[in-house]
Every structure is written in C-alpha cells, then in structure tokens.
Amino acid sequence: MKVELVTSLKRQATKILADLHDSKEPVLITEHGKPSAYLVDVEDYEFMQQRLSILEGIARGERALSEGKVVSHQKAKDNMSKWLK
C-alpha cells in the first residue's frame, strides 16, 4: 500500500489521483506520522459498500435466527403473496 503525507496530497493531488486510478491501490494519508485517512478508487469504494451491505443483511438474518424471530416457508410465501397483489 502506498503511503503519502497530507502535505504531499495538498501539493500533488492530481499526480496522486492519477497513480491511484492507474494502480487501483489504496493510498494511506498520514498526518504528523500517524494514519489519518485512506484514499481509494471510487469503484473500489462502491464495491466495498455493496459488500458491507450484504454482510450486514447476513448478520441481521443470523441475529433473527438466534433470537427465534423466524417464520415457516409457507408463512413467508403467504406474506409475500399479500404484498405482491
């Protein structure tokens, strides 16, 4: 992973962005020697957000299952048929 100082980002934003688009490799931005932010390609960010949304849905389903908040397949079909009319 590439690491850049925040001052380098201020001075060379266009070059850093061009490199990011070419390499698709995230850039760690540091301030005062400490990690401050990640700069990522838009497509990679959107992909990560979609994946996170899917994982959150799975976690909600697992939680509902462990809490016993489930319905039978037939009950689910009946509920869905009401909504689809």
A tleap script that builds the chain and sets N, CA, C and O, in Angstrom:
source leaprc.protein.ff14SB
mol = sequence {
  NMET LYS VAL GLU LEU VAL THR SER LEU LYS
  ARG GLN ALA THR LYS ILE LEU ALA ASP LEU
  HIE ASP SER LYS GLU PRO VAL LEU ILE THR
  GLU HIE GLY LYS PRO SER ALA TYR LEU VAL
  ASP VAL GLU ASP TYR GLU PHE MET GLN GLN
  ARG LEU SER ILE LEU GLU GLY ILE ALA ARG
  GLY GLU ARG ALA LEU SER GLU GLY LYS VAL
  VAL SER HIE GLN LYS ALA LYS ASP ASN MET
  SER LYS TRP LEU CLYS
}
set mol.1.N position { 0.846 -1.174 0.000 }
set mol.1.CA position { 0.000 0.000 0.000 }
set mol.1.C position { 0.895 1.241 0.000 }
set mol.1.O position { 1.910 1.314 0.692 }
set mol.2.N position { 0.480 2.185 -0.787 }
set mol.2.CA position { 1.224 3.439 -0.882 }
set mol.2.C position { 0.873 4.333 0.304 }
set mol.2.O position { -0.277 4.364 0.744 }
set mol.3.N position { 1.857 5.054 0.816 }
set mol.3.CA position { 1.655 5.975 1.933 }
set mol.3.C position { 2.105 7.361 1.484 }
set mol.3.O position { 3.179 7.524 0.905 }
set mol.4.N position { 1.270 8.350 1.759 }
set mol.4.CA position { 1.595 9.736 1.398 }
set mol.4.C position { 1.337 10.651 2.589 }
set mol.4.O position { 0.410 10.430 3.369 }
set mol.5.N position { 2.152 11.658 2.715 }
set mol.5.CA position { 1.928 12.692 3.722 }
set mol.5.C position { 0.780 13.589 3.269 }
set mol.5.O position { 0.575 13.776 2.070 }
set mol.6.N position { 0.049 14.131 4.200 }
set mol.6.CA position { -1.049 15.021 3.850 }
set mol.6.C position { -0.521 16.234 3.075 }
set mol.6.O position { -1.206 16.756 2.195 }
set mol.7.N position { 0.682 16.675 3.401 }
set mol.7.CA position { 1.256 17.813 2.659 }
set mol.7.C position { 1.540 17.429 1.213 }
set mol.7.O position { 1.397 18.258 0.315 }
set mol.8.N position { 1.943 16.179 0.975 }
set mol.8.CA position { 2.153 15.715 -0.404 }
set mol.8.C position { 0.833 15.684 -1.153 }
set mol.8.O position { 0.770 16.034 -2.331 }
set mol.9.N position { -0.229 15.261 -0.461 }
set mol.9.CA position { -1.552 15.236 -1.093 }
set mol.9.C position { -1.969 16.650 -1.498 }
set mol.9.O position { -2.525 16.856 -2.577 }
set mol.10.N position { -1.698 17.616 -0.629 }
set mol.10.CA position { -2.053 19.004 -0.947 }
set mol.10.C position { -1.293 19.501 -2.170 }
set mol.10.O position { -1.857 20.190 -3.020 }
set mol.11.N position { -0.026 19.155 -2.256 }
set mol.11.CA position { 0.825 19.665 -3.333 }
set mol.11.C position { 0.688 18.887 -4.632 }
set mol.11.O position { 0.802 19.455 -5.718 }
set mol.12.N position { 0.440 17.569 -4.516 }
set mol.12.CA position { 0.477 16.708 -5.700 }
set mol.12.C position { -0.818 15.911 -5.880 }
set mol.12.O position { -0.778 14.756 -6.303 }
set mol.13.N position { -1.934 16.503 -5.570 }
set mol.13.CA position { -3.212 15.784 -5.617 }
set mol.13.C position { -3.468 15.160 -6.982 }
set mol.13.O position { -3.882 14.004 -7.064 }
set mol.14.N position { -3.231 15.904 -8.044 }
set mol.14.CA position { -3.506 15.400 -9.390 }
set mol.14.C position { -2.665 14.166 -9.697 }
set mol.14.O position { -3.175 13.188 -10.242 }
set mol.15.N position { -1.385 14.206 -9.352 }
set mol.15.CA position { -0.497 13.065 -9.609 }
set mol.15.C position { -0.888 11.865 -8.748 }
set mol.15.O position { -0.928 10.736 -9.237 }
set mol.16.N position { -1.170 12.102 -7.490 }
set mol.16.CA position { -1.548 11.017 -6.585 }
set mol.16.C position { -2.844 10.363 -7.052 }
set mol.16.O position { -2.967 9.139 -7.024 }
set mol.17.N position { -3.814 11.177 -7.484 }
set mol.17.CA position { -5.065 10.626 -8.001 }
set mol.17.C position { -4.841 9.840 -9.294 }
set mol.17.O position { -5.448 8.788 -9.493 }
set mol.18.N position { -3.983 10.339 -10.162 }
set mol.18.CA position { -3.688 9.621 -11.411 }
set mol.18.C position { -3.060 8.267 -11.102 }
set mol.18.O position { -3.423 7.258 -11.706 }
set mol.19.N position { -2.119 8.246 -10.162 }
set mol.19.CA position { -1.486 6.983 -9.750 }
set mol.19.C position { -2.516 6.031 -9.154 }
set mol.19.O position { -2.489 4.827 -9.411 }
set mol.20.N position { -3.423 6.586 -8.356 }
set mol.20.CA position { -4.468 5.777 -7.738 }
set mol.20.C position { -5.355 5.134 -8.808 }
set mol.20.O position { -5.678 3.949 -8.724 }
set mol.21.N position { -5.741 5.913 -9.801 }
set mol.21.CA position { -6.602 5.385 -10.864 }
set mol.21.C position { -5.875 4.326 -11.689 }
set mol.21.O position { -6.496 3.370 -12.156 }
set mol.22.N position { -4.570 4.489 -11.870 }
set mol.22.CA position { -3.792 3.512 -12.640 }
set mol.22.C position { -3.572 2.218 -11.865 }
set mol.22.O position { -3.753 1.125 -12.400 }
set mol.23.N position { -3.182 2.353 -10.603 }
set mol.23.CA position { -2.802 1.174 -9.815 }
set mol.23.C position { -3.973 0.527 -9.080 }
set mol.23.O position { -3.916 -0.658 -8.749 }
set mol.24.N position { -5.028 1.291 -8.824 }
set mol.24.CA position { -6.183 0.839 -8.026 }
set mol.24.C position { -5.766 0.470 -6.605 }
set mol.24.O position { -6.519 -0.190 -5.890 }
set mol.25.N position { -4.581 0.890 -6.197 }
set mol.25.CA position { -4.064 0.590 -4.859 }
set mol.25.C position { -4.419 1.728 -3.907 }
set mol.25.O position { -4.127 2.885 -4.208 }
set mol.26.N position { -5.046 1.427 -2.761 }
set mol.26.CA position { -5.384 2.486 -1.807 }
set mol.26.C position { -4.142 3.249 -1.359 }
set mol.26.O position { -3.032 2.716 -1.349 }
set mol.27.N position { -4.353 4.495 -0.996 }
set mol.27.CA position { -3.262 5.342 -0.505 }
set mol.27.C position { -3.590 5.717 0.940 }
set mol.27.O position { -4.664 6.243 1.231 }
set mol.28.N position { -2.653 5.440 1.830 }
set mol.28.CA position { -2.802 5.827 3.226 }
set mol.28.C position { -2.250 7.232 3.381 }
set mol.28.O position { -1.089 7.490 3.063 }
set mol.29.N position { -3.078 8.133 3.869 }
set mol.29.CA position { -2.663 9.519 4.092 }
set mol.29.C position { -2.297 9.651 5.571 }
set mol.29.O position { -3.065 9.259 6.450 }
set mol.30.N position { -1.118 10.208 5.830 }
set mol.30.CA position { -0.678 10.384 7.217 }
set mol.30.C position { -0.544 11.860 7.559 }
set mol.30.O position { -0.215 12.692 6.714 }
set mol.31.N position { -0.812 12.156 8.831 }
set mol.31.CA position { -0.611 13.498 9.386 }
set mol.31.C position { 0.236 13.347 10.635 }
set mol.31.O position { -0.087 12.558 11.523 }
set mol.32.N position { 1.294 14.087 10.702 }
set mol.32.CA position { 2.186 14.047 11.864 }
set mol.32.C position { 2.647 12.619 12.160 }
set mol.32.O position { 2.781 12.225 13.319 }
set mol.33.N position { 2.886 11.851 11.094 }
set mol.33.CA position { 3.384 10.491 11.236 }
set mol.33.C position { 2.348 9.452 11.621 }
set mol.33.O position { 2.697 8.294 11.847 }
set mol.34.N position { 1.084 9.838 11.703 }
set mol.34.CA position { 0.033 8.899 12.099 }
set mol.34.C position { -0.992 8.751 10.974 }
set mol.34.O position { -1.272 9.714 10.260 }
set mol.35.N position { -1.551 7.553 10.814 }
set mol.35.CA position { -2.580 7.363 9.790 }
set mol.35.C position { -3.754 8.314 10.007 }
set mol.35.O position { -4.221 8.501 11.130 }
set mol.36.N position { -4.218 8.907 8.916 }
set mol.36.CA position { -5.300 9.873 9.009 }
set mol.36.C position { -6.501 9.479 8.148 }
set mol.36.O position { -7.647 9.648 8.564 }
set mol.37.N position { -6.237 8.955 6.949 }
set mol.37.CA position { -7.325 8.613 6.034 }
set mol.37.C position { -6.801 7.685 4.946 }
set mol.37.O position { -5.597 7.582 4.711 }
set mol.38.N position { -7.743 7.014 4.291 }
set mol.38.CA position { -7.412 6.219 3.114 }
set mol.38.C position { -8.030 6.883 1.902 }
set mol.38.O position { -9.157 7.375 1.953 }
set mol.39.N position { -7.299 6.891 0.840 }
set mol.39.CA position { -7.784 7.383 -0.435 }
set mol.39.C position { -7.965 6.153 -1.318 }
set mol.39.O position { -7.001 5.442 -1.603 }
set mol.40.N position { -9.199 5.903 -1.751 }
set mol.40.CA position { -9.478 4.709 -2.557 }
set mol.40.C position { -10.208 5.094 -3.831 }
set mol.40.O position { -10.875 6.126 -3.901 }
set mol.41.N position { -10.068 4.250 -4.827 }
set mol.41.CA position { -10.742 4.427 -6.099 }
set mol.41.C position { -12.257 4.346 -5.891 }
set mol.41.O position { -12.722 3.573 -5.053 }
set mol.42.N position { -13.021 5.124 -6.633 }
set mol.42.CA position { -14.474 5.181 -6.491 }
set mol.42.C position { -15.102 3.799 -6.689 }
set mol.42.O position { -15.954 3.397 -5.896 }
set mol.43.N position { -14.702 3.072 -7.722 }
set mol.43.CA position { -15.272 1.746 -7.969 }
set mol.43.C position { -14.988 0.803 -6.804 }
set mol.43.O position { -15.861 0.033 -6.402 }
set mol.44.N position { -13.774 0.860 -6.260 }
set mol.44.CA position { -13.428 0.011 -5.117 }
set mol.44.C position { -14.259 0.383 -3.899 }
set mol.44.O position { -14.724 -0.495 -3.173 }
set mol.45.N position { -14.447 1.664 -3.672 }
set mol.45.CA position { -15.251 2.118 -2.536 }
set mol.45.C position { -16.692 1.628 -2.668 }
set mol.45.O position { -17.262 1.108 -1.709 }
set mol.46.N position { -17.279 1.791 -3.851 }
set mol.46.CA position { -18.656 1.360 -4.069 }
set mol.46.C position { -18.789 -0.151 -3.904 }
set mol.46.O position { -19.775 -0.628 -3.342 }
set mol.47.N position { -17.802 -0.910 -4.390 }
set mol.47.CA position { -17.801 -2.359 -4.226 }
set mol.47.C position { -17.756 -2.722 -2.741 }
set mol.47.O position { -18.481 -3.613 -2.299 }
set mol.48.N position { -16.913 -2.042 -1.976 }
set mol.48.CA position { -16.819 -2.308 -0.536 }
set mol.48.C position { -18.134 -1.985 0.166 }
set mol.48.O position { -18.542 -2.712 1.071 }
set mol.49.N position { -18.800 -0.910 -0.236 }
set mol.49.CA position { -20.066 -0.544 0.372 }
set mol.49.C position { -21.146 -1.588 0.072 }
set mol.49.O position { -21.947 -1.924 0.943 }
set mol.50.N position { -21.163 -2.094 -1.155 }
set mol.50.CA position { -22.123 -3.145 -1.510 }
set mol.50.C position { -21.856 -4.409 -0.692 }
set mol.50.O position { -22.785 -5.034 -0.180 }
set mol.51.N position { -20.595 -4.775 -0.575 }
set mol.51.CA position { -20.229 -5.967 0.191 }
set mol.51.C position { -20.608 -5.790 1.658 }
set mol.51.O position { -21.115 -6.721 2.284 }
set mol.52.N position { -20.369 -4.622 2.202 }
set mol.52.CA position { -20.722 -4.345 3.592 }
set mol.52.C position { -22.230 -4.449 3.797 }
set mol.52.O position { -22.685 -4.982 4.809 }
set mol.53.N position { -22.991 -3.950 2.856 }
set mol.53.CA position { -24.451 -4.026 2.939 }
set mol.53.C position { -24.910 -5.480 2.958 }
set mol.53.O position { -25.803 -5.836 3.726 }
set mol.54.N position { -24.314 -6.314 2.126 }
set mol.54.CA position { -24.657 -7.738 2.100 }
set mol.54.C position { -24.304 -8.394 3.432 }
set mol.54.O position { -25.098 -9.157 3.981 }
set mol.55.N position { -23.123 -8.099 3.947 }
set mol.55.CA position { -22.699 -8.682 5.225 }
set mol.55.C position { -23.604 -8.242 6.374 }
set mol.55.O position { -23.898 -9.029 7.274 }
set mol.56.N position { -24.042 -6.985 6.343 }
set mol.56.CA position { -24.967 -6.506 7.378 }
set mol.56.C position { -26.301 -7.240 7.292 }
set mol.56.O position { -26.898 -7.558 8.321 }
set mol.57.N position { -26.769 -7.507 6.091 }
set mol.57.CA position { -28.006 -8.267 5.911 }
set mol.57.C position { -27.874 -9.680 6.446 }
set mol.57.O position { -28.789 -10.195 7.089 }
set mol.58.N position { -26.743 -10.304 6.182 }
set mol.58.CA position { -26.492 -11.650 6.701 }
set mol.58.C position { -26.468 -11.625 8.228 }
set mol.58.O position { -27.048 -12.498 8.874 }
set mol.59.N position { -25.805 -10.636 8.799 }
set mol.59.CA position { -25.732 -10.522 10.264 }
set mol.59.C position { -27.128 -10.341 10.862 }
set mol.59.O position { -27.441 -10.938 11.891 }
set mol.60.N position { -27.977 -9.510 10.214 }
set mol.60.CA position { -29.354 -9.339 10.701 }
set mol.60.C position { -30.118 -10.657 10.651 }
set mol.60.O position { -30.865 -10.985 11.574 }
set mol.61.N position { -29.930 -11.405 9.581 }
set mol.61.CA position { -30.589 -12.697 9.450 }
set mol.61.C position { -30.123 -13.684 10.507 }
set mol.61.O position { -30.933 -14.401 11.094 }
set mol.62.N position { -28.821 -13.722 10.749 }
set mol.62.CA position { -28.291 -14.617 11.778 }
set mol.62.C position { -28.807 -14.229 13.159 }
set mol.62.O position { -29.126 -15.095 13.974 }
set mol.63.N position { -28.886 -12.928 13.417 }
set mol.63.CA position { -29.394 -12.453 14.708 }
set mol.63.C position { -30.867 -12.831 14.878 }
set mol.63.O position { -31.277 -13.281 15.948 }
set mol.64.N position { -31.661 -12.647 13.817 }
set mol.64.CA position { -33.072 -13.015 13.878 }
set mol.64.C position { -33.219 -14.513 14.119 }
set mol.64.O position { -34.084 -14.943 14.881 }
set mol.65.N position { -32.383 -15.294 13.476 }
set mol.65.CA position { -32.431 -16.745 13.653 }
set mol.65.C position { -32.099 -17.127 15.094 }
set mol.65.O position { -32.785 -17.954 15.695 }
set mol.66.N position { -31.048 -16.525 15.643 }
set mol.66.CA position { -30.653 -16.858 17.014 }
set mol.66.C position { -31.684 -16.387 18.042 }
set mol.66.O position { -31.778 -16.959 19.128 }
set mol.67.N position { -32.460 -15.349 17.708 }
set mol.67.CA position { -33.498 -14.842 18.610 }
set mol.67.C position { -34.840 -15.527 18.370 }
set mol.67.O position { -35.831 -15.214 19.031 }
set mol.68.N position { -34.867 -16.450 17.435 }
set mol.68.CA position { -36.100 -17.173 17.154 }
set mol.68.C position { -37.131 -16.365 16.389 }
set mol.68.O position { -38.309 -16.722 16.376 }
set mol.69.N position { -36.714 -15.299 15.762 }
set mol.69.CA position { -37.642 -14.442 15.006 }
set mol.69.C position { -37.708 -14.917 13.554 }
set mol.69.O position { -37.267 -14.225 12.636 }
set mol.70.N position { -38.264 -16.101 13.373 }
set mol.70.CA position { -38.348 -16.696 12.044 }
set mol.70.C position { -39.776 -17.153 11.794 }
set mol.70.O position { -40.559 -17.324 12.729 }
set mol.71.N position { -40.107 -17.349 10.527 }
set mol.71.CA position { -41.413 -17.876 10.144 }
set mol.71.C position { -41.184 -19.063 9.206 }
set mol.71.O position { -40.105 -19.216 8.633 }
set mol.72.N position { -42.190 -19.877 9.064 }
set mol.72.CA position { -42.092 -21.031 8.167 }
set mol.72.C position { -42.048 -20.551 6.722 }
set mol.72.O position { -42.381 -19.406 6.415 }
set mol.73.N position { -41.631 -21.451 5.852 }
set mol.73.CA position { -41.577 -21.132 4.427 }
set mol.73.C position { -42.975 -20.780 3.922 }
set mol.73.O position { -43.139 -19.826 3.162 }
set mol.74.N position { -43.971 -21.542 4.338 }
set mol.74.CA position { -45.340 -21.296 3.891 }
set mol.74.C position { -45.841 -19.932 4.365 }
set mol.74.O position { -46.480 -19.202 3.607 }
set mol.75.N position { -45.550 -19.593 5.618 }
set mol.75.CA position { -45.971 -18.295 6.162 }
set mol.75.C position { -45.299 -17.155 5.377 }
set mol.75.O position { -45.934 -16.145 5.077 }
set mol.76.N position { -44.033 -17.324 5.055 }
set mol.76.CA position { -43.323 -16.306 4.277 }
set mol.76.C position { -43.960 -16.149 2.894 }
set mol.76.O position { -44.139 -15.028 2.417 }
set mol.77.N position { -44.302 -17.273 2.247 }
set mol.77.CA position { -44.951 -17.208 0.938 }
set mol.77.C position { -46.296 -16.506 1.037 }
set mol.77.O position { -46.637 -15.688 0.182 }
set mol.78.N position { -47.070 -16.826 2.090 }
set mol.78.CA position { -48.378 -16.182 2.280 }
set mol.78.C position { -48.217 -14.675 2.457 }
set mol.78.O position { -48.956 -13.892 1.861 }
set mol.79.N position { -47.248 -14.273 3.280 }
set mol.79.CA position { -46.998 -12.841 3.498 }
set mol.79.C position { -46.594 -12.146 2.201 }
set mol.79.O position { -47.063 -11.047 1.908 }
set mol.80.N position { -45.735 -12.780 1.438 }
set mol.80.CA position { -45.265 -12.182 0.191 }
set mol.80.C position { -46.401 -12.067 -0.816 }
set mol.80.O position { -46.489 -11.078 -1.543 }
set mol.81.N position { -47.269 -13.070 -0.865 }
set mol.81.CA position { -48.359 -13.031 -1.846 }
set mol.81.C position { -49.302 -11.864 -1.547 }
set mol.81.O position { -49.888 -11.293 -2.467 }
set mol.82.N position { -49.451 -11.508 -0.274 }
set mol.82.CA position { -50.297 -10.360 0.089 }
set mol.82.C position { -49.676 -9.059 -0.451 }
set mol.82.O position { -50.388 -8.177 -0.932 }
set mol.83.N position { -48.363 -8.955 -0.366 }
set mol.83.CA position { -47.680 -7.729 -0.790 }
set mol.83.C position { -47.626 -7.611 -2.315 }
set mol.83.O position { -47.577 -6.506 -2.855 }
set mol.84.N position { -47.636 -8.742 -2.998 }
set mol.84.CA position { -47.471 -8.718 -4.446 }
set mol.84.C position { -48.766 -8.593 -5.220 }
set mol.84.O position { -48.756 -8.542 -6.450 }
set mol.85.N position { -49.877 -8.542 -4.512 }
set mol.85.CA position { -51.185 -8.414 -5.193 }
set mol.85.C position { -51.428 -7.026 -5.657 }
set mol.85.O position { -52.472 -6.746 -6.246 }
savepdb mol mol.pdb
quit
